[in-house]
Amino acid sequence: MATCKRDRVRAKRRTQRVRSRLGERGRYPRLSVFRSLKYIYAQIHDDVAGVTIASCSSLVLKDAPGDKKAVARAVGLEIAKRAKEKGVEKVVFDRGRFLFHGRVHALADGAREGGLDV
């Protein structure tokens, strides 16, 4: 049990460290990413108003072809499309506790391809 608790504490510290380096809060909305073993989730938050502007996940895109990286790229494209509909052009990328590598990187690339300034 101690190992599990220690891992959770370390993950929370990593998350807080990354968010503290994002710069000015409220200047731009925040594109946050959560990656599980099976799915990937993305949300765009407005921290000043405390609302979620847009969200998308690989659960919604069940019929997306390819491996997990291709699905993550498709989620990035979809979140960019939904953000553009709401009038969001620029966001700051919040990778959370995850490395900017693999599926997280593919999602960011998909959001850029979709027209978001990440």
C-alpha positions as CSV (number, residue, x, y, z in Angstrom):
1,M,0.0,0.0,0.0
2,A,2.8,2.4,0.8
3,T,4.2,2.0,-2.8
4,C,0.8,2.9,-4.3
5,K,0.4,6.0,-2.1
6,R,3.9,7.1,-2.9
7,D,3.2,6.8,-6.6
8,R,0.1,8.8,-6.3
9,V,1.9,11.5,-4.4
10,R,4.7,11.7,-7.0
11,A,2.1,11.9,-9.8
12,K,0.3,14.7,-8.1
13,R,3.6,16.6,-7.6
14,R,4.5,16.2,-11.3
15,T,1.0,17.5,-12.3
16,Q,1.3,20.6,-10.1
17,R,4.9,21.2,-11.3
18,V,3.8,21.1,-14.9
19,R,0.8,23.4,-14.3
20,S,2.9,25.9,-12.4
21,R,5.1,26.3,-15.4
22,L,2.3,27.0,-17.9
23,G,2.6,30.7,-17.4
24,E,-0.2,33.2,-16.8
25,R,-3.5,31.6,-15.8
26,G,-6.4,32.9,-17.6
27,R,-4.5,34.4,-20.6
28,Y,-5.3,31.4,-22.7
29,P,-7.5,28.3,-22.1
30,R,-5.7,25.1,-21.0
31,L,-5.8,21.9,-23.1
32,S,-5.3,19.1,-20.5
33,V,-4.7,15.5,-21.4
34,F,-5.3,12.3,-19.5
35,R,-4.0,9.0,-20.8
36,S,-5.1,5.6,-19.5
37,L,-3.9,2.3,-20.7
38,K,-6.8,2.0,-23.2
39,Y,-8.1,5.4,-23.9
40,I,-7.0,9.1,-24.2
41,Y,-9.0,12.1,-23.1
42,A,-8.6,15.8,-23.8
43,Q,-10.4,18.8,-22.3
44,I,-10.1,22.6,-22.8
45,H,-10.6,24.5,-19.6
46,D,-11.1,28.1,-18.9
47,D,-9.5,28.5,-15.5
48,V,-10.8,32.0,-14.8
49,A,-14.4,31.1,-15.3
50,G,-14.0,27.6,-14.0
51,V,-15.7,25.9,-17.0
52,T,-14.8,23.2,-19.5
53,I,-15.1,24.7,-23.0
54,A,-14.7,21.5,-25.0
55,S,-13.9,17.9,-24.5
56,C,-13.2,14.7,-26.5
57,S,-12.0,11.2,-25.9
58,S,-11.2,8.1,-27.8
59,L,-14.4,6.6,-26.3
60,V,-16.3,9.0,-28.5
61,L,-14.2,8.0,-31.5
62,K,-14.6,4.3,-31.2
63,D,-14.5,3.7,-35.0
64,A,-11.2,5.6,-35.5
65,P,-8.9,3.3,-37.4
66,G,-5.3,2.6,-36.5
67,D,-3.2,2.0,-33.4
68,K,-3.4,4.1,-30.2
69,K,-1.2,6.9,-31.6
70,A,-3.4,7.3,-34.7
71,V,-6.5,7.4,-32.4
72,A,-4.8,10.0,-30.2
73,R,-4.1,12.1,-33.3
74,A,-7.8,11.8,-34.3
75,V,-8.8,13.0,-30.8
76,G,-6.5,16.0,-31.3
77,L,-8.2,16.8,-34.6
78,E,-11.6,16.5,-33.0
79,I,-10.8,18.6,-30.0
80,A,-9.4,21.3,-32.3
81,K,-12.6,21.2,-34.4
82,R,-14.8,21.6,-31.3
83,A,-12.7,24.4,-29.9
84,K,-12.8,26.3,-33.2
85,E,-16.7,26.0,-33.0
86,K,-16.6,27.7,-29.6
87,G,-14.2,30.4,-30.8
88,V,-11.0,29.2,-29.2
89,E,-7.9,29.7,-31.4
90,K,-5.0,29.5,-28.9
91,V,-4.4,27.2,-25.9
92,V,-1.6,26.2,-23.6
93,F,-0.9,22.5,-23.6
94,D,-1.1,20.8,-20.1
95,R,0.4,17.4,-20.3
96,G,-0.2,16.7,-16.7
97,R,1.9,13.9,-15.2
98,F,2.6,12.3,-18.6
99,L,5.7,12.7,-20.7
100,F,5.3,14.7,-24.0
101,H,6.0,11.5,-25.9
102,G,4.0,8.9,-27.9
103,R,0.2,9.3,-27.6
104,V,0.4,12.7,-25.8
105,H,2.6,14.1,-28.5
106,A,0.4,12.7,-31.2
107,L,-2.7,14.4,-29.6
108,A,-0.8,17.7,-29.6
109,D,0.2,17.3,-33.2
110,G,-3.4,16.5,-34.2
111,A,-4.6,19.6,-32.4
112,R,-2.1,21.7,-34.3
113,E,-3.2,20.1,-37.6
114,G,-6.8,20.9,-36.7
115,G,-5.9,24.6,-36.5
116,L,-5.3,25.2,-32.8
117,D,-2.3,27.2,-31.8
118,V,-0.8,24.9,-29.2
